[in-house]
Amino acid sequence: MLTLYNTLTRRKEEFVPIEPGKVRMYVCGPTVYDYFHIGNARTFTVFDMVYRWLKVSGYKVLYARNITDIDDKIIARATQNNELMEALTTRMIAAMHEDFDRLKLERPDIEPRATAHVGGMLDLIAQLVQKGLAYHASNGDVYYSVRAFPGYGKLSGKSLDDLRAGERIAVDRSKRDPLDFVLWKAAKPHEPKWPSAFGDGRPGWHIECSAMCRSELGERLDIHGGGFDLQFPHHENEIAQSEGALGHAFVNYWMHAAFLNMDSEKMSKSLGNFFTAREILNRLDALQGGETVRFFLLRGHYRSEIGYTWDMLEDARKTLMGFYTALRDTPPADTTLDWARGHAAQFKAAMDDDFNTPIAFAVLHELKNEVNRTKSPVLAGLLKTLGGTLGLFQEDALHFLQGGGLQATASAASGFAAQDIEALIEERLAARKARDFARADAIRKQLESFGIALEDGPAGTTWRRQ
């Protein structure tokens, strides 16, 4: 039985979907004003892992991950760039898909954009106003009345009194209460706007997800996910909006991925201590890089904060290379998983325990050692198949170890193209046959100086990029 930690109840619970055999899952996606950073990449990779495992577990999953394409940051960046908002978001969405593909993220079943759901947002706002949970203020904005919703704070554990005690002086005097948040923003000069019963304007951020969830997945979801930083206020406000309008529970299981830290501090654009995922991927080998980052992001438990340094990423790459080396030396046989036995059973037990990837990876390490010891193609097939449930180990092993893309083909990048390396290996073999060991050693050292490791074995000499 799959169990997962429910942020709402603060405990692990057995997963029981609303409709047997089917799962409706929504994850908050990026705001497309810039490239997403590596901390965001952790969240998206975690829920890609969850999506994959739910399908492996036999569920039919309807997975929606939204795109926020209207927002204060987007408007500000478009103005700064002197370009249309639509041009900026189109460019950033294309880049987002490129980077998601490099991280081996499966495309969600639905990828709704906020600008396509403004009508649904207005319908939801009208319901909230009618129920007395929202009000049209004197400045033209529409606000949610936080104190009118009795359950506010149940997700984050924050009380209204605590929030009031920590609040700053309210800038907007149009609010009835400083804690109230905006649902609809009155139109301002030179900003995008839509017509509405409340006057021309545009939606607030929080209402977007409530409307997209309702439109794409229905009035009640099995799983809603996102980064830990969205727990409050974004997800708290989603609950207030959706449950306030619908009159019943909105989400059965809330899941949140923990932070990625830089020097023990949360990585974020606001703090300026971040790398974009694209920056990191571009600095790594074109074939190995995406899977290396994915491996690094998944090997820690999703609810535990992890640190990021280049050394940690390099350690992940070397560990991943060890798995591919085992699969190169023992070509895997086609394998049918038997979840009731051996390593497969241990792996499944770990994943079913709130997606406990550290234990699942330990099983993979143990299995890799068995492959190296026994040279069993069946065990190698099991290793590749289990890794595949996490989106790992699916490349051709030799090709992966030798690198790909820019560094494998451009001599300017690596010193040698693949055909140059093969030629030097042939020259080294000839030198060894002629007992010219000095020349053979010189060739090995020459290749090592350019990050090329040679491995001599019964079947001949192979190489990989260090």
C-alpha positions as CSV (number, residue, x, y, z in Angstrom):
1,M,0.0,0.0,0.0
2,L,1.4,3.4,-1.0
3,T,1.6,5.8,1.9
4,L,2.5,9.5,1.6
5,Y,3.0,12.4,4.0
6,N,0.1,14.7,3.9
7,T,1.0,18.3,4.8
8,L,-2.5,19.0,5.8
9,T,-2.7,16.3,8.5
10,R,1.1,16.3,9.3
11,R,1.4,12.6,9.1
12,K,1.9,9.7,6.7
13,E,-1.3,8.2,5.4
14,E,-2.4,5.4,3.2
15,F,-3.1,6.7,-0.3
16,V,-6.7,6.1,-1.2
17,P,-7.8,7.9,-4.4
18,I,-11.2,9.4,-4.8
19,E,-12.0,7.2,-7.7
20,P,-10.5,3.7,-7.5
21,G,-7.6,3.2,-9.9
22,K,-7.4,6.9,-10.9
23,V,-5.5,9.8,-9.6
24,R,-6.0,13.5,-10.3
25,M,-2.8,15.5,-9.5
26,Y,-2.0,19.2,-9.8
27,V,1.4,20.8,-9.4
28,C,2.1,24.5,-9.4
29,G,4.4,25.2,-12.3
30,P,6.7,28.1,-13.2
31,T,6.1,31.8,-13.6
32,V,7.6,32.3,-17.0
33,Y,9.4,35.6,-16.7
34,D,12.9,34.0,-16.6
35,Y,14.6,30.6,-16.7
36,F,13.7,28.5,-13.7
37,H,16.4,28.0,-11.1
38,I,17.8,24.7,-9.9
39,G,15.7,24.8,-6.7
40,N,12.6,24.9,-8.8
41,A,14.0,22.1,-10.8
42,R,14.0,20.0,-7.7
43,T,10.3,20.5,-7.2
44,F,9.5,19.6,-10.8
45,T,11.7,16.6,-10.8
46,V,10.3,15.3,-7.5
47,F,6.7,15.4,-8.9
48,D,7.9,13.8,-12.2
49,M,9.1,11.0,-10.0
50,V,5.8,10.8,-8.2
51,Y,3.9,10.8,-11.5
52,R,6.1,8.0,-12.8
53,W,5.7,5.9,-9.6
54,L,1.9,6.3,-9.5
55,K,1.8,5.0,-13.1
56,V,4.1,2.1,-12.2
57,S,1.8,1.3,-9.3
58,G,-1.0,0.8,-11.8
59,Y,-2.9,4.1,-11.4
60,K,-4.3,6.0,-14.4
61,V,-3.0,9.5,-13.6
62,L,-4.3,12.8,-14.9
63,Y,-1.5,15.1,-14.2
64,A,-1.8,18.9,-14.6
65,R,1.1,21.3,-14.1
66,N,0.2,24.9,-14.8
67,I,2.1,27.8,-16.4
68,T,1.7,31.3,-14.9
69,D,1.9,33.6,-17.9
70,I,0.4,36.7,-16.3
71,D,2.0,38.2,-13.2
72,D,3.6,41.3,-11.8
73,K,7.1,39.9,-12.5
74,I,6.2,39.1,-16.1
75,I,4.8,42.6,-16.7
76,A,7.9,44.2,-15.1
77,R,10.4,42.0,-17.1
78,A,8.5,42.6,-20.4
79,T,8.7,46.4,-19.7
80,Q,12.3,46.1,-18.8
81,N,13.0,44.2,-22.0
82,N,10.9,46.6,-24.1
83,E,8.9,43.6,-25.5
84,L,5.4,42.4,-25.5
85,M,4.4,40.2,-22.6
86,E,3.2,37.5,-25.0
87,A,6.6,37.5,-26.7
88,L,8.4,37.1,-23.4
89,T,6.2,34.3,-22.1
90,T,6.3,32.4,-25.5
91,R,10.1,32.6,-25.4
92,M,10.4,31.5,-21.8
93,I,7.9,28.6,-22.2
94,A,9.9,27.2,-25.2
95,A,13.1,27.4,-23.0
96,M,11.3,25.8,-20.1
97,H,10.3,22.8,-22.3
98,E,13.9,22.5,-23.5
99,D,15.2,22.4,-20.0
100,F,12.5,20.0,-18.8
101,D,13.4,17.6,-21.6
102,R,17.1,17.7,-20.7
103,L,16.1,16.8,-17.1
104,K,14.1,13.9,-18.6
105,L,10.8,15.2,-17.2
106,E,7.7,13.6,-18.8
107,R,5.3,16.1,-20.1
108,P,2.2,16.4,-17.9
109,D,-1.2,15.4,-19.4
110,I,-2.4,18.9,-19.1
111,E,-0.4,22.2,-19.0
112,P,-2.9,25.0,-18.5
113,R,-1.9,28.6,-18.9
114,A,-3.4,31.2,-16.6
115,T,-4.3,33.6,-19.5
116,A,-6.6,30.9,-21.0
117,H,-8.6,30.6,-17.7
118,V,-9.4,34.2,-16.8
119,G,-13.2,33.5,-17.4
120,G,-13.1,30.7,-14.8
121,M,-11.3,33.0,-12.4
122,L,-14.0,35.6,-12.7
123,D,-16.7,33.0,-12.2
124,L,-14.9,31.9,-9.0
125,I,-14.5,35.4,-7.8
126,A,-18.2,36.1,-8.4
127,Q,-19.1,33.1,-6.3
128,L,-16.9,34.3,-3.4
129,V,-18.4,37.8,-3.5
130,Q,-21.9,36.3,-3.5
131,K,-21.1,34.2,-0.5
132,G,-19.7,37.2,1.4
133,L,-16.1,35.8,1.3
134,A,-14.8,38.6,-1.0
135,Y,-15.5,42.2,-1.6
136,H,-15.1,44.9,-4.2
137,A,-12.9,47.6,-2.6
138,S,-12.9,51.4,-3.2
139,N,-9.7,51.2,-5.3
140,G,-11.4,48.8,-7.8
141,D,-9.6,45.7,-6.6
142,V,-11.5,42.6,-5.3
143,Y,-10.1,41.1,-2.1
144,Y,-10.7,37.8,-0.3
145,S,-11.9,38.3,3.3
146,V,-9.6,36.0,5.2
147,R,-11.5,36.3,8.5
148,A,-14.7,35.2,6.8
149,F,-13.2,31.7,6.1
150,P,-13.1,29.7,9.4
151,G,-10.5,27.2,8.3
152,Y,-7.8,29.7,7.3
153,G,-4.4,28.5,8.4
154,K,-5.1,24.8,8.6
155,L,-2.5,23.9,6.0
156,S,0.4,26.0,7.3
157,G,-0.6,25.8,11.0
158,K,-0.6,29.6,11.2
159,S,-3.3,31.3,13.3
160,L,-4.8,34.6,12.4
161,D,-3.6,36.1,15.6
162,D,0.0,35.0,14.9
163,L,-0.3,36.5,11.4
164,R,-1.6,39.8,12.8
165,A,1.2,39.9,15.4
166,G,3.8,39.6,12.7
167,E,2.3,41.8,10.1
168,R,3.8,45.0,8.9
169,I,1.9,48.3,8.5
170,A,-0.6,47.8,5.7
171,V,0.2,49.9,2.6
172,D,-3.2,49.4,1.0
173,R,-5.9,51.1,3.0
174,S,-8.6,49.8,0.7
175,K,-8.5,46.4,2.5
176,R,-10.9,45.8,5.3
177,D,-8.2,43.7,7.0
178,P,-4.4,43.8,6.4
179,L,-4.5,40.0,6.0
180,D,-6.9,40.1,3.0
181,F,-5.4,39.2,-0.3
182,V,-6.2,40.4,-3.8
183,L,-8.3,38.3,-6.3
184,W,-8.7,40.9,-9.0
185,K,-6.5,43.9,-9.7
186,A,-8.1,47.0,-11.3
187,A,-6.6,47.9,-14.6
188,K,-3.5,50.2,-14.6
189,P,-2.2,52.1,-17.6
190,H,0.0,50.1,-20.0
191,E,-0.8,46.8,-18.3
192,P,-2.7,43.8,-19.8
193,K,-6.4,43.8,-18.8
194,W,-9.6,41.8,-19.2
195,P,-13.2,43.1,-19.0
196,S,-15.2,42.0,-16.0
197,A,-18.2,42.8,-13.8
198,F,-15.7,44.4,-11.4
199,G,-14.2,46.6,-14.1
200,D,-11.3,46.0,-16.4
201,G,-8.4,44.4,-14.7
202,R,-6.3,41.2,-14.3
203,P,-6.3,38.3,-11.9
204,G,-4.3,38.0,-8.7
205,W,-1.8,35.2,-8.5
206,H,-3.6,32.9,-6.0
207,I,-6.9,32.7,-7.8
208,E,-5.2,31.4,-11.0
209,C,-4.5,27.9,-9.6
210,S,-7.9,27.5,-7.9
211,A,-9.6,28.2,-11.3
212,M,-7.2,26.0,-13.3
213,C,-7.6,23.1,-10.9
214,R,-11.4,23.3,-11.0
215,S,-11.5,23.7,-14.8
216,E,-9.0,20.9,-15.7
217,L,-9.4,18.4,-12.9
218,G,-12.7,19.0,-11.2
219,E,-13.9,20.2,-7.8
220,R,-11.8,17.8,-5.8
221,L,-8.3,16.6,-6.3
222,D,-6.4,13.6,-5.0
223,I,-2.9,15.3,-4.8
224,H,-1.8,18.9,-5.0
225,G,1.9,19.5,-4.9
226,G,4.5,22.2,-5.1
227,G,7.6,23.6,-3.3
228,F,7.6,24.0,0.4
229,D,7.7,27.8,0.0
230,L,4.2,27.7,-1.6
231,Q,2.6,26.2,1.5
232,F,2.0,29.7,2.8
233,P,0.5,31.9,1.5
234,H,-0.2,30.4,-1.9
235,H,-1.6,27.0,-1.1
236,E,-3.3,28.3,2.1
237,N,-5.1,30.9,-0.1
238,E,-6.0,28.3,-2.7
239,I,-7.8,26.3,0.0
240,A,-9.6,29.4,1.2
241,Q,-10.7,30.3,-2.3
242,S,-11.7,26.8,-3.5
243,E,-13.3,25.5,-0.3
244,G,-15.0,28.8,0.3
245,A,-16.6,28.7,-3.1
246,L,-17.4,25.0,-3.3
247,G,-18.4,24.3,0.3
248,H,-16.4,21.1,0.6
249,A,-12.8,19.8,0.8
250,F,-10.6,20.8,-2.1
251,V,-7.6,18.4,-1.9
252,N,-7.2,15.1,-0.1
253,Y,-3.4,15.0,0.0
254,W,-1.0,18.0,0.0
255,M,2.6,17.3,-0.9
256,H,5.5,19.7,-0.6
257,A,9.1,19.4,-1.8
258,A,11.8,20.8,0.5
259,F,14.3,23.6,-0.3
260,L,17.6,23.3,-2.2
261,N,20.1,25.3,-0.2
262,M,23.2,27.2,-1.2
263,D,25.6,27.7,1.6
264,S,22.9,26.6,4.1
265,E,20.5,29.3,2.8
266,K,17.4,28.7,0.8
267,M,18.1,29.2,-2.9
268,S,15.9,31.8,-4.4
269,K,15.8,34.5,-7.0
270,S,14.8,37.1,-4.4
271,L,18.0,36.4,-2.4
272,G,20.2,36.3,-5.6
273,N,21.9,33.1,-4.5
274,F,20.8,30.9,-7.3
275,F,21.9,29.1,-10.5
276,T,19.3,28.6,-13.2
277,A,18.9,25.0,-14.3
278,R,20.0,26.1,-17.8
279,E,23.3,27.5,-16.5
280,I,24.1,24.2,-14.7
281,L,23.0,22.0,-17.6
282,N,25.0,24.1,-20.1
283,R,28.2,23.6,-18.0
284,L,27.8,19.8,-18.0
285,D,28.2,17.3,-20.8
286,A,25.2,17.5,-23.2
287,L,24.4,13.8,-22.8
288,Q,25.4,13.2,-19.1
289,G,24.3,16.5,-17.7
290,G,20.5,16.2,-17.5
291,E,20.6,12.7,-16.0
292,T,23.4,13.8,-13.6
293,V,21.2,16.7,-12.3
294,R,18.2,14.4,-12.1
295,F,20.2,11.8,-10.1
296,F,21.4,14.5,-7.8
297,L,18.0,15.9,-7.1
298,L,16.3,12.6,-6.5
299,R,18.8,10.8,-4.3
300,G,17.8,12.9,-1.2
301,H,14.3,12.4,0.3
302,Y,11.9,15.0,-1.2
303,R,10.9,16.3,2.2
304,S,14.5,16.8,3.4
305,E,16.4,19.9,2.5
306,I,19.6,19.3,0.4
307,G,22.6,21.4,-0.2
308,Y,24.0,22.3,-3.6
309,T,27.6,22.7,-4.5
310,W,29.5,21.8,-7.7
311,D,31.4,19.2,-5.7
312,M,28.1,17.5,-4.7
313,L,27.0,17.5,-8.3
314,E,30.3,16.0,-9.4
315,D,29.9,13.3,-6.8
316,A,26.5,12.5,-8.2
317,R,28.0,12.3,-11.7
318,K,30.7,9.9,-10.6
319,T,28.2,7.7,-8.8
320,L,25.9,7.7,-11.8
321,M,28.9,6.7,-14.0
322,G,29.4,3.7,-11.7
323,F,25.9,2.5,-12.5
324,Y,26.5,2.9,-16.2
325,T,29.9,1.2,-16.0
326,A,28.2,-1.9,-14.5
327,L,25.6,-1.9,-17.3
328,R,28.4,-1.5,-19.9
329,D,30.4,-4.4,-18.5
330,T,27.3,-6.6,-18.2
331,P,24.8,-5.9,-21.0
332,P,21.3,-6.2,-19.4
333,A,18.8,-8.8,-20.4
334,D,15.1,-8.0,-20.9
335,T,13.5,-8.3,-17.5
336,T,10.0,-8.6,-16.2
337,L,9.7,-7.2,-12.7
338,D,8.5,-9.5,-9.9
339,W,7.6,-7.0,-7.2
340,A,7.2,-9.7,-4.6
341,R,10.8,-10.9,-4.6
342,G,14.3,-9.7,-3.9
343,H,15.6,-6.3,-4.9
344,A,12.4,-5.4,-6.7
345,A,10.4,-6.0,-3.5
346,Q,12.8,-3.9,-1.4
347,F,12.8,-1.1,-4.0
348,K,9.0,-1.1,-4.1
349,A,8.7,-1.1,-0.3
350,A,10.9,2.0,-0.2
351,M,9.1,3.9,-2.9
352,D,5.7,3.0,-1.4
353,D,6.9,4.5,1.9
354,D,6.4,8.2,1.0
355,F,8.7,7.9,-2.0
356,N,11.7,7.1,0.1
357,T,14.3,7.5,-2.6
358,P,17.4,7.3,-0.3
359,I,16.4,3.7,0.6
360,A,15.5,2.9,-3.0
361,F,18.9,4.2,-4.2
362,A,20.6,2.0,-1.5
363,V,18.8,-1.0,-3.1
364,L,20.1,0.1,-6.5
365,H,23.6,0.4,-5.2
366,E,23.4,-3.1,-3.7
367,L,22.1,-4.5,-6.9
368,K,24.9,-2.8,-8.9
369,N,27.4,-4.5,-6.7
370,E,25.8,-7.8,-7.3
371,V,25.9,-7.1,-11.1
372,N,29.6,-6.3,-10.8
373,R,30.2,-9.5,-8.8
374,T,28.1,-12.0,-10.8
375,K,28.1,-10.4,-14.3
376,S,24.5,-11.6,-14.5
377,P,22.6,-10.1,-17.4
378,V,19.3,-10.8,-15.6
379,L,20.4,-8.7,-12.6
380,A,21.7,-6.0,-14.9
381,G,18.3,-6.0,-16.6
382,L,16.7,-5.7,-13.2
383,L,19.0,-2.7,-12.4
384,K,18.1,-1.0,-15.6
385,T,14.4,-1.6,-15.2
386,L,14.2,-0.4,-11.6
387,G,16.3,2.7,-12.5
388,G,13.9,3.3,-15.3
389,T,11.0,3.8,-12.9
390,L,12.9,6.9,-11.7
391,G,13.9,8.0,-15.2
392,L,17.5,6.7,-14.9
393,F,19.9,4.3,-16.6
394,Q,18.1,4.3,-19.9
395,E,20.9,5.5,-22.2
396,D,23.2,3.2,-24.1
397,A,25.9,2.6,-21.4
398,L,29.0,3.0,-23.6
399,H,27.7,6.0,-25.4
400,F,26.8,7.6,-22.0
401,L,30.2,7.0,-20.5
402,Q,31.9,8.5,-23.5
403,G,29.8,11.6,-23.3
404,G,27.6,13.1,-26.0
405,G,26.7,16.3,-27.8
406,L,29.2,19.2,-27.7
407,Q,32.0,17.7,-25.7
408,A,31.9,14.4,-27.5
409,T,32.1,15.9,-31.0
410,A,33.8,19.3,-30.8
411,S,37.6,19.1,-30.5
412,A,37.7,22.7,-29.3
413,A,35.6,21.7,-26.2
414,S,37.4,18.6,-25.1
415,G,40.8,18.4,-27.0
416,F,39.7,15.3,-28.9
417,A,36.8,14.2,-30.9
418,A,35.6,10.6,-30.6
419,Q,37.4,9.5,-33.8
420,D,40.7,11.0,-32.5
421,I,40.4,9.1,-29.3
422,E,39.7,5.8,-31.2
423,A,42.8,6.5,-33.4
424,L,45.0,7.0,-30.4
425,I,43.7,3.8,-28.8
426,E,44.6,1.9,-31.9
427,E,48.1,3.5,-31.9
428,R,48.5,2.6,-28.3
429,L,47.5,-1.0,-29.0
430,A,50.1,-1.2,-31.8
431,A,52.7,0.2,-29.5
432,R,52.0,-2.4,-26.9
433,K,52.2,-5.2,-29.4
434,A,55.6,-3.8,-30.5
435,R,56.6,-3.7,-26.8
436,D,57.0,0.1,-27.0
437,F,55.5,0.6,-23.6
438,A,56.9,4.1,-23.2
439,R,54.8,5.2,-26.2
440,A,51.8,3.3,-24.9
441,D,52.1,5.0,-21.5
442,A,52.6,8.4,-23.2
443,I,49.3,8.0,-25.1
444,R,47.4,7.0,-22.0
445,K,48.8,10.1,-20.1
446,Q,48.0,12.3,-23.1
447,L,44.4,11.2,-23.0
448,E,44.1,11.4,-19.2
449,S,45.3,15.1,-19.5
450,F,42.2,15.7,-21.5
451,G,39.9,13.9,-19.2
452,I,39.8,10.6,-21.1
453,A,40.1,7.4,-19.0
454,L,41.1,4.2,-20.7
455,E,39.9,0.8,-19.3
456,D,41.7,-2.4,-20.5
457,G,39.7,-5.6,-20.3
458,P,39.4,-9.0,-21.9
459,A,37.3,-7.6,-24.7
460,G,39.8,-4.8,-25.5
461,T,40.2,-1.2,-24.5
462,T,37.2,1.1,-23.8
463,W,37.2,4.7,-22.9
464,R,35.1,7.2,-21.0
465,R,35.2,10.9,-20.2
466,Q,36.2,11.7,-16.6
